[in-house]
Amino acid sequence: GSDASKYASQWHFSEEEFKDFEDKWNSERQEILEWQSRLKDLARQEKEVKTLFGRRRPLHDYRILDDERVEKAVLFTLQGTAADIVNRALVFLHNQKKLKALDWSL
């Protein structure tokens, strides 16, 4: 589809090469596809998604949860969890007495 064409162009593959790569990637990572499917179903049912740390993003602002919006919900879970990890690391560093003694700050 259009995504295959876009990614093939970005990564300098033919569309067929990209599709072969994508098929192989997906076949070797069924657990990821299953997790994404469960997350999409949950997003549609609950009208929200959460990071692995529990930060929520309500989806009630969408009148219709089409496939594109549900994909964005999956991305929020992944990217939001990564942001949560970075924020926790920054708070941890900020609270380190040894670093403060060295006059270190963010």
ABEGO torsion letter per residue (X at the ends): XAAAAAAAAAAGBBAAAAAAAAAAAAAABAAAAAAAAAAAAAAAAAGBBBBAAGBBBBAAABABBBAAAAAAAAAAAAAAAAAAAAAAAAAAAAABAAAAAAGBBX
